[in-house]
Amino acid sequence: MHIDENGNVTIDGNNHLYVNMSGELRHTLEFRGDNGQIVAFDVPKSFVDDIRARAVPQEQPDGFGFTKQEWKQVKQIYPEISDPTRGTDLYGLPGEVIEKMRKVIIPGSGRIVQDH
């Protein structure tokens, strides 16, 4: 992920991207790694609401009836609720959702919250 001097955000790759949409940095600080930056940017509330509504648990709930492989495929389409015991609004976004997010990031809203 890159934020240019004008606050425009570029997200590289299409693998899972873990995001914190809560505004609470405690979890992010804990898991960012030694050399990681914490960045923030704005998206429309409707995008966040859609993530919340469509998100699935990391582990398949009892009674859903999917095989492990099928559940893995579900998480390649839908946002994944990440670490719910550590905080709210933590999600793993698959490639398709990352692509949607790229299109709705509010231009110029990117900023570095904490560097290394």
Residue pairs with C-beta under 8 A, 6 or more apart in sequence:
1 9
1 10
1 11
1 12
1 39
2 9
2 10
2 12
3 9
3 10
3 39
3 41
3 110
3 111
3 112
4 10
4 110
6 108
7 41
7 107
7 108
7 109
7 110
7 111
8 107
8 108
8 110
9 39
9 41
9 105
9 109
9 110
11 17
11 98
11 101
11 102
13 98
14 95
14 98
14 99
15 95
16 80
16 92
16 93
16 94
16 95
17 92
17 93
17 98
18 82
18 90
18 91
18 92
18 93
19 90
19 91
19 93
20 27
20 28
20 87
20 89
20 90
21 48
21 51
21 89
21 90
21 91
22 87
22 88
22 89
22 90
23 89
24 87
24 88
25 38
25 113
25 114
26 87
27 83
27 86
27 87
27 90
28 38
29 38
29 114
30 86
32 38
34 116
35 116
36 116
37 112
37 114
37 115
37 116
38 112
38 113
38 114
39 110
39 111
39 112
39 113
40 110
40 111
40 113
41 105
41 106
41 109
41 110
41 111
42 105
42 106
42 109
43 101
43 104
43 105
43 106
44 104
44 106
47 100
47 101
47 104
48 89
51 79
51 91
51 93
51 97
52 89
54 78
54 79
55 78
55 79
55 80
55 81
55 91
56 74
56 75
56 78
56 79
56 80
56 81
57 80
57 81
57 84
58 75
58 80
58 81
58 82
58 92
60 66
60 68
60 71
64 71
66 74
75 92
75 94
76 94
76 95
76 96
77 94
77 96
78 94
78 97
79 91
79 92
79 93
79 94
79 97
80 91
80 92
80 93
80 94
81 90
81 91
82 90
82 91
82 92
83 90
84 90
93 101
